[in-house]
Amino acid sequence: MTPIATSSEVVAAVERVVGSCKRPISLHEPRFSGQENAYVKSCIDDGWVSSAGEFVNRFERDLASSCGARHAVVMVNGTCAIHAALLCLGVQPGDEVIIPSLTFVATANAVVHAGAVPHFVDAESTTLGMDPLALRSHLEAIAVRKDGTTLNRLTGRPIRALMPVHIFGHPCQLDSLAAIAEEWGLALLEDATEALGSTQHGQPVGHRGTTVFSFNGNKIITTGGGGAVTTQDEDLYRRLKHLTTTAKQAHAWAFMHDEVAYNYRMPNLNAALGCAQLEQLPGFLASKRALAQAYIEAFDGMDGVRILPSPPGTDSNYWLVTLMADRADPAWIEGTLAALHAAGLLCRPVWQPLHQLPMYRDNPRADLSSTESFAQRIINLPSSVVLGLPYLNGASA
Ligand SMILES: *Cc1c(COP(=O)(O)O)cnc(C)c1O
């Protein structure tokens, strides 16, 4: 068996990269170095802290333009944004939605909130995202087209949508996945909650179709809590806005609501934070990419491990820098994590695959052997913007 770097070699490499930063070093912490105080203070001074105010409109405009989308709707968090987007894309109770098993639990929870059933498929090693080849053969094995609907022959349920995830900020193989969605008549929703600022073929993630972002405290920019859907589709945008703002018809004073809807709108206070954070995104990206490059060099040539680079044709935001072992070894993961934590480096394993969680154990699924292997090969390294600053402008730590 190929040897894998010892835990002390891993700790030493991470320490070389993060240098003398104060311990403990967390996995990903927010950075407030712009207009945050001024914008939030102006909300408080003007009294516009809640469900109306100019920062909401401005954040939606700025976000849409930063990812090349025509529209954005900002909401209270990414989970709610996925939920609302699924409903607007036509997902109905009893439908199945295909998602990866190797993702954060919110991806699956939002499907269940829409009354639908998560159907898990496998991941591939260049992006950690959905494997298009495995997806295609899985659909050919279990699905059938009938009267314009794709049915799962094993469960009898319609398969309505495909939701790939850009894991750790690395864009997944979207061209191939979009082609499969098209062939099978599935709605496509990108879970890009981790991938704001990443690009693919030179275009920002979020510029095509319909895409969800998160601004939770651990993401690349934060609004405290928050999320958004971006879309090119005018009708979908209107529907989304209506459904997430209690379906209130526009009127200066009357309260007329035309359906049971949601109060998912982002408060102005949070949007103020979002505007200030988004202004700093280019700098955050530069810092995180420089940090990732430093990790890549620090681990270069080490036995049996490497830093997962931006997939071909993409420029990742490196939301979480990923150390990947060549083979699955749970004891190596446990031992290395313990050594890293002992050194004040608060690294994390990847999420427990969702099909192994008690509430999703009996869900429909494809073969998930790659996912199960990756779950025993991955350690996420400290990835905060601040850690990359010493590497900007060609300087080294
Ligand atoms: C963060 C995240 C979400 C959910 O976002 P929240 O804003 O925390 O609700 C969904 N999917 C993935 C993959 C995430 O990382």
The ligand as an ORCA input file, in Angstrom:
! r2SCAN-3c Opt
* xyz 0 1
  C     -24.164     26.545      3.669
  C     -24.817     25.564      2.776
  C     -26.223     25.526      2.561
  C     -27.224     26.289      3.354
  O     -27.021     27.582      3.602
  P     -27.555     28.260      4.976
  O     -27.416     29.703      4.619
  O     -26.632     27.808      6.059
  O     -28.969     27.867      5.176
  C     -26.722     24.636      1.634
  N     -25.924     23.810      0.942
  C     -24.587     23.782      1.138
  C     -23.773     22.830      0.336
  C     -23.995     24.639      2.072
  O     -22.670     24.596      2.270
*
